Amino acid sequence: MNAYRSAPVATDKMPGGIPYIVSNEAAERFSFYGMKGILVVFMTKYLVDSSGVNDTMSREEAMVWYHSFTSAVYFFPVLGALISDWFLGKYRTILWLSIVYCAGHAALAVDETRLGLWWGLTLIAIGSGGIKPCVSAHVGDQFGKSNAHLLEKVFGWFYFSINLGAFASTLLTPWLLKNYGPHLAFGIPGVLMAVATVVFWMGRHKFIHIPPGGMSFVRQVFSKEGIFSLGKLFVIYAFVAMFWALFDQTGSAWVLQAEQMDRRFLGFEWLSSQIQAVNPIMIMVFIPIFGFWIYPAIDRVFKLTPIRKIGIGLFLTVPAFLIPAWIETRIAAGEVVNIGWQLFAYVIITAAEVFVSITCLEFSYTQAPKKMKSVIMACFLMSVSLGNVFVGAVNHFIQNPQPGFTPTKPGRYVVELRVADAKAPVYTQQIIQAVKPLTASQKKAKAEREAKARKKAAKEAKAKPPALELGHARAVEPGGQVNVFAQVDDGDAKGGRRYAWELILKPEGSQASLSHSDRRYVELVTDRPGAYRLSMTFTVGEGAEAKEVNATLDVVATTEDLKPIAVAGTGVATLDKFFKLDASASYDLAGDELSYQWKLIEQPRGSDVRLVGDDQPTQTAKISGTEYYLFFALMMFLTALLFVPYAYVYKPRTYIQDEEDRAAA
């Protein structure tokens, strides 16, 4: 360590180590976002057991793994910060944890089983999370008081490199997985992480190596100054956590909304998950625009401090969520909304990200005492985790109870389901047979049978064909319009998508036709009473390699109020284990709102079980659609309002590393 500089040079120029850090960050972010972007697809479609037999996860199980991993990534910054500021220093912490990071990528690339997945995600969470606070703090360590004015510009370029890597990997890695499989799809990000590690090592003689604080670090953390600095910043991070609560839903709620929208924009159809790639593109465009034009323009009106930037960003996030709320209202009214409206929301929330995230990154460094830089950066990153915890908690508490019961006696249980619109109720029954839990030997025998069945299926398996779903039949009044969105899956087919709609049945004398017959959605305006039938052919690929699938949808134009369709099914329950009732397949032809009522009408002698959630079709939410987005917009608005008085009383204190001439004095 003695061979390295331990204090910044007194200069007004850019530090020599910055290009190595920025290049390292671009490669590291490519590896992380590339791996993370294909993780759920890998777990649900490509995972195998030790014998090579398909061992994929359900959607719910994959989501548990995915979000547990994300939580861990934003927990380990605290561990990395403590190691850095207390024991090893930032350079050595980044270097050693980068090697752990590479090992995680190697595990994913080599081993496609759950064991490989566990080791890969664990090592990546430790490596990626551990280096996060150290890298951004290491950027600030390269500057002294003479060139501190360049910090804002460098953190902007640092953030630019993050988004450059994210954008490139978001486009490339899913393509690699689909066309070349998991080994290469995980391997390429692993190679980029190795490149990032080598580039960082190459800059070792250019960097300023601030030594670890040791016990002086501990004393500073628990000093009056350290506790006061942490306390002041924690309040800011609590406000910023609400920003992350809204921002991170661009990868969940906004993607689900995009599934229901017309995604043809700029001459081609976007995939619902591809819309997220707009964010890193906009960040790369916005950083120079904000730095050279927007910030100076605002500064001419009033002094633009970091605290004020954060406040502006918090307020900007509110309209970014009001736009999806408006979209939900239009979708609920049966309208077709173009994805351009959601892209407009991305413009606003990305502008908010520039105001909040980049500023908070720089501000956290300057407000952190000299021996606590990485710890403060870790606390900033924990605001991301806190925001996601809030979203998870909200989505947990707004859930209505899952309808069902817990059988206590073996035998036959009969449940009656009543489904009703405003006029006509419909009844159906569900028969459930409750059985005793399997013994250990029975479980073993069942597992062996399932393993044999999986092996047999694997030998007989053929390429998964494309899939197409048009939903349930519809009813409208004559002259009414029907909008249909096709749910499609490429399967194992490769190549471009094509859609072809036809109206293969209509009433005699009808002149009705379909609009947008070559898109994923279609509109039918009925002109006569009677039956209509739509046919859709979905094709993936070209020529002899093309694969296609067809589906039909029936529409009836009538003034009669048709009864709802009630669907409950059958099932087998295990004693003392909750059995879920599900009427989600029930529907009303005219799209009327339905009410549900479950009733247990038969159970074995001596049994006295009771239903829970008996007025719900399945597990539903207390707030959804437009109300959901309005709730978060309101929470963001209140957060921004409360931030104003705190920003007014906050007294910043800047800590910059000592320069060599001062350090030697």
N, C-alpha and C positions, 0 to 999 in steps of 0.2 A: 504494500500500500504506500510505502514511503517514496516509491518512484513516481507516484502520481501527484498532480496538483491537488491541494486540499482547500484552496480558496479561489474565488473568481479573480481574473486579471482586470486591472483598472483600465478599461477601454470602453469606447462608445460604439464599438463594432459588434457584429454578431459572433457569439462564441463558436469555436471550431467544432465542438462536439454535436451541435444541433442537427446537422444533416444526418448523422448516424442514428440519432434518436428518432427523428421523423421517419426515416426509411425503415427502421426497425418496427415502428408502430404500424406503418402501412401493411407490412408483411404479417405482423402478429394479428392484426384485426382481420386480414383476409383469412387466416387460418381459423380464427375463432368463429366468425360469422359464417364461414363456409361450412364448418363442422356443425354448428348449431342449426343452420338453415335446413339441413337434410336429416336432422336427428329423428324427428317424429316419423318421417317417411320411412327411414331405415328400420325403426323399431316395429312399425306396423306392416311392413312389406318384405323386408330382407333378412330379418333376424333368424338364425338357425340354432339347432342344438349341437352338441359335440359330435353327433353322427352325421351332421349335414342336413338333417330333416328340418323342414320349416317349423319355426318356433316363435312366430310373430306374436306381438302383443295386441290386446284390444285397444281401442282409441283411449278409453279411460285410463288403462294401466300405463300407456305411453305418456299421457299427459302428466301423470304422477311423477314418472321418471324425469320428464322434461322440466317441470317446474321445481322439483327438488334440486335438480342440477343447477338451474338458474339461481335459486336461493343460495346455494352453496357458493357459487361464483362471487356473489356480492356479500357473503359472510367472511370469506378468507382474506379480503383486504385488511381486516383488522389484524390477523395473524401476520401477514406479510409486513405490515407497517411496524408492528412490535419487533419483529426480527430485524428489520432494516434500521430503525432508529435506536434500538437498544443494543444489538449484537454485531451485525455484519456490515451495516452501511447499505446504501441504496444499490450501488453497482454490483456488489457480490450477491445481494439478495435477488436482484433481477436475473443475473447470470445463472445462478444455481436453480432457481425456480423455473427458468426458461427450459432447462434441461429436463426437469420434471414434466413440464408442459409437453415437450417433444415426445417423452415416453408415453404420455397419455394418447397422443395422436397415433403413435405406433401401435398401441394396444387396439385401438379402434380399427386401424387399417389391416392388421394381421388376423385378429380374432373376431369373427362375426357372431359369436355366441353371447349369452347374457353375462358370462364371466368377463369376456373381453370388454363388453359394454360397461360393466361396473368399474373395472380397473381404469378404462379409458376416461370415463367421466369423472371419476374420483381424482385422478392425477391432473386432468385438465382444470378441474375446479380449484385444486390447490395451486397449480402453476399460474393459471390466468388470474384468479382472484388475488393471489399473493403478490403478483407484480404490478397490479393495477395502481395502487396508491404510490408505489415507488417510482414508476416511470414518469408520471406527471410531476411529482415532486423533484425528480432528477432533472427535468427540464428547467424548473425554476432555479435549481442549484447552480446552473451554469452562468447565472447573471449576478453582477454586483450592482452597486448603486450607480455606477457610471453608465451602464447600458440597460438599467431596469426599465427604461422607457420602451424597449423593444419587446418586453414580456407579452404585452397584449397581442402584438403581431405574431409572435412565435406560438403562443397558445392557439391562435387562430389557425395557423398552418398545421399545428399538431392535431387539432380537431379535423382539419381538412384531410390529413393522411388517414385518420381513423375511418372517415366516410368513403375515401377512395378505395381502401381495402375492403370495406363492407359492401360497396356497390359491385366491385368486380367479382367477389366471391358469391354474392347473391345471384348473379347471373350464371356463373360458370359451374358451381358445384352441383346444383340440381341436375344440370345437363349431364355432368359426368356420372352421377348416380344412375340416371335413367339409361344411359348408353353404354357405360363401362362397368357398372357395379360398385359395391361399397369399398373394395380394396383401393381402387384409384380415387374414388370420390373422397375418402378419408385420407388417403395417402398424399394427394397433392397439397391439402392444407397443412399436413404434417411436414412436408418438404419446405413449404413457405415458413413455418415456424422455425425450422432448423436454419433457414437462410436468415431469418430475423435475429436469431441468437448469434450467428457468426458475424453479421453486420454490427451488432451491438458490441461484441468482443473486439472487433477491429477499431472501434472508437475509443478504446480504453485509455490511450495516451492523450487523447484530445479532451476527455471529460474532466470536470472538476469533481473530485471524490470527497464529498463531505464525510468525515469519519463518523462512526456511530457514537451516540451520546453516552452509552454505558449507564452508570448510576446517575450521572448528571441529567440524562434523559428522564429517568424516573423522578428525580427531584424536580425537574422543570414541569413535568406533567402534573405533579401534585402540589406545585407551588401556587401561590395566589395568582400569578400571571398566567400559568398554564390552565388552571381551572376556569379562570375568568374568560380566557380566549376560547376554550372549548364551549363554555356555557353560551357565550354570545353567538358563536357559529352554529351551535346545535339548534337555536331558535330559528335561524335562517334555513337550516337544512329541513326543519319540520315544515316550513312553508314550501320549500322546493320539492319535498316529498309528494305534495299534492300535484305538482306539475307532472312528476313521473307517473303518478297514478293515472293521469289522463293520457299522457304521451304513449305509455307502453301498451295501451289498448288499441293502438294502430295495428298491432300484430295479432289481435284477437277479435274484439268486437267489430272493428272496421273491416276486417277480412270477411267475417261472416255476413256483414251488411253488403259487401261487394258481390257476394254470391247471388244476391237478389237484384242486381243492377245490370243495365245495359253497359257492358264493358268494352264496346267498340269505340276506340278513341285514337285519333291520329292515324287512321287507316288500317288498324289491326285490332284484334280482340286480345285484351289483357287477361291473364289468369288472376284470380282474386288475390293470391298471395304475392303476385308480382308488383302490385300497386305499391308495396312497401319500399321497393327500390327507388321510388321517386324521392324519398326522404334524403338518402345520401347524395343523390344528384343535386338536389336543391341546396343542401348544406354547402357543397363545393362551389355552387354558383353564388350563394348568399354571403359567404364569408368575405370575399373581396368587395362585394357590393356594399355590405354593411360597413366594412372597414374604411373604404375610400369615400363613400357618399352618404349613407344613411346616418351613421354616427356623427360625422362632422355637421350635417344639416341640423340634427337635433341639438347638438352642442351649441349651435348659434342661437337657438331659442332659449335653452336653459342648460346649465352645466350637467353633463351626462356622466354621473358617477357610476361605479359598478352596482351599488345598491339600487339606483334608479333603473338601470338596465334590467335587473332581476324583476323589479316591480312591473315594468312595462311588459316583460315577457309573461308574467303571471296573468295580467289582464288580457293579453292577446290570446291566451289559451282558451278563454271563455267562448268567443265566437267560433273557434276551431271545433268545439263540441256542439255548438248550436246548429251548425250546418248538417252534421249527421242526424241530429234530432229532426230537422226539417225533412231530410231524406226519408226517415222512417215514417213520418206523417204521410208523405206522398205515396210510399210503397203500400202503406196500410189502406190508402184510398184506391188502390188498384192501378196506379199510374206506373209507367216505365220511366225510371230516372237514369240519366246517363252518368257514367263514372266520372265525367269531368267535374261534377259537383263535389265528389269526394276528393278529387285532386285539388280543388280549390281549398278544401279544408286542410289538406296536407301543406299547401303553401303557407297558410296562417300558422299552423302548429310548428312548422319548421322554422319560421321566423321567430316564434316564441322560444324554440330550442336555442337559436343563436343568442338571443337576449339572456336566457336563463343559464343554460348548461355551460357554454364556453366561458361566460363571464364568471360563473360560480367556480369553475375550475381554476381560473387565474386568481380570483379573489381569495379562494381558500388558501392558496399558496402564500400570498402576500400577508394574510392575516394570521398565519401560523407561526408561533415562536420557532426559532432557528432549529432547535433539536426535536421539534414535533411535526415537521413537514409531512412525513408519510402518514403519521397517525391522523392528522387533520384531513388529508386526502382520503383516507379510509373512511372517516366519518362522513365525508361528502358522498362517497360511493354508497354508504349505508342508506342514504336518503332514497336511492333507487329501490333498495330492498324494502324500505319502510313504505314507499308508495305502492309497491306491488302487494305487500301484506294488506294494506288498506283495501285495495281492489278485491283481493281474495276474501277478506272479511265481509265486505259489502255483498259480494256474490253468494257468500255462505248464508248470511242472515236474511237475505231477501227471498230465499228459497221457501216455498210452501212445503209442507210435509209430503213425503212420498206415500201415496195411498198403498195400503197393504195391511198385513197382520202377521202374527207369529203363532203358528200352530203349536198346540201343547199335547194333542192326542193324535195318534195315527188314524188315517181314514179319509173320508170324503168331505170336502168343504165345497159349498156352492155359493157363489157370489153373484148377485144380480146387479147389472149396470143399467141405469136410466140415463139416457142422453136426450136432451130436449133443446129445440130452438124456441122462438117466441110462441109457437103455436102447437107443434106436434111432438110429444114424447115418444121415444122408442126404447124398448127393453131388450136386453139380451142377458145370457148367463155365462158364467165362467166356472168350470169344474176344476178343482185343484185336489190332487191326491197327496196327502201328507205321509211321508215315509220316515223310518228311523234313519239316523246318520249311518254311513258306512263304517264298518269296523276297519281296523288297520290292514287286515289281510284282504278285505274287499277293495280298499283304496289301492293297495298294491296291484291287485289283479286288474282293476280298472285302468290303472296307469300303464300296465304292460299292454293291455288291449289297445289303448289309445296310441301307444308308441308304435305298435305293429301297424295300426291303421294309418298313421302318419307316414311311415316308411312306404307302405303300399301306395298311398296317395302320391307321394313324392315321385315314385317310379312311373306312375301312370299320368302324372301331371303334364298338361300341355300349356302353351302360352296362354296367359289370362287374356280373354277377349275384352274389347271395349264394353262399357256398360252405359246404359241410358235409362233415365227415369223421368217421366212426365207428370207424375202426381196423380191425384184422383180425378174422377169425372166432375164436370161442372154443370151448373144450371144458371141461366140468365133469362131475363125477360126478352122477348123479341126486340131486336134493335140494340141489345146490350153488347158490350165489348168484353172479350176474354183475353187476358194476357197469360202466356204460358212460358215459364223458364225451364229449360231442359237441364237436368242434373246429369253430368257426364263424367266418365272416368276412362282414361286412355288404356287402362290395363297394361299389358306388356307391349302394345303396339307402339311403333315409333314413326314420327313424321308429323306433317301438318294436319290440322283438324278441318273438317268440312261438315256443314249442316245443310240438310235439304228437307224442307217442310212441304207437305201436300195436304190439300183438303179433299179427302177421298170419298166423303159422303156429305150430302147436304139435302135439305128438303126440295121437293120439286118446285121449279120456278125461282129458286134462290140464285142471286147473283153475287153472293158473298165470295170473298177471296182472302188470302193471307198476305199480310205485310211482312217485310223482312224475312223472306223465305230462306235466306242463306245465312241467317244469324242464329245465335243460341236461343234467342227469345222470339216469339211470334205473337201477333195480334190478330184476332178474329172478331169482326163485327157482324153479328147475326142480323139477317134482314127478314126472316120468316120463321114462324113457329116450326118446331120439329127437331130432328136429330142431325147433328153434325159430327164428323169424325176427322180428327187431324192425325196425320202420319208424319213421323220424323225419322230420317235416316242420318245417323252419326257415323262418319268415316274418318279413320286415322291412317295416314300414309298415302303412298302413291302407287299406281300401277298394280302389278301382280302382288306386291307386298301389302297392299291396302287391306284393312280390316274394317268391317262395318257392322252396325247393329241397328235394329229398327224397333220403334215403339209407337203405340197409338193412344189417343186420348179422346174420349167421348164428351160431347157438349150437347145439352138439350136446351132449346129456347122455348120457354113456356111461361104462362102467367100463373100456373098452379104452384102452390107452396109445397114443394116435395119434402118428405120426411128426412131427417138426418139418417146417416148410416152409423150404426153402433158396432164396434169391434172390440172384443175382449179376449177371446182365445181360450186356451186351456193351459195347464201347467202341473208341475210336480214340485211340491214343497218339502223341505227337510224340517223335522221337528226342532223346535226351539230356535229356528233361524227365520229371520224376517223375510216374508214373501212379498215381492213387489207386484202390485196390480198396475196394469198399463192399458189405457184406452186411447193412447195417442194416435192410433190408426183410425179412430172415428172421425167423421167429418160431416159437414153440411154441404150439399151440392151448390147451394146459392151463396155459400160463404158466410152465413149468419153466425153470430156468436152463440156458442152452445153452453149449456149448463150440464153438470155431471153429478150423479149420486150413486155411490156404491152401497150395497146392503148385503150383509151376510145372512142368507136365508136357510142354510143347513150346515151343521157341523156335527162331528161324532159325539156320541153320548158321553157326558161328563166333561165335555170341553166348553169353556166359557170365554173364548177369545173375542176381542173387539177390533173393529177396523180403525185405522188412523188415516187422516187425509181423505175422508170419504167423499169430499166434494171436489176432488181434483182428478183430472184425467191421468196424469202422471206427475212427476216432480216438476212443478212450474215455479215461476218467480212472481213475487208480489209487485215488482215494477219491471217492465220490459219495454222494448221498442222505443218510442219517443220519450216516455217517462224516464227511462234509464239514462239516456243522454242528457236530459234536462237536469236530472239529479246531480250528475257529475259537473255539469256546467255551473249549477248553483253553488256546489261545494267549492269549485275553483274561484268563483266570483267572491264568495265570502272570505276565502283564503287571501285573495289579492287585496281586499279591503282591509283586512286585519294586518297585512304586511305594511301598509302605508304608515301607520303611527310608529311601528317598530323601526322601519327604515329611517324615519325622521329623527329618532333618538339614538340610533346606532352611531357610535363614534369609532371609526376605523383606526387601526394602528398597524402600520406596515412594517414587516420584518423581511429584510433582504440580507443574503449572506455577505459577510465581510469580504472585502477585496484583499489581494495579496499585500499591497502596501500598508493597509491598515492592520492586517493580521500580523505582519512582521513588526509593527511598531511597538 
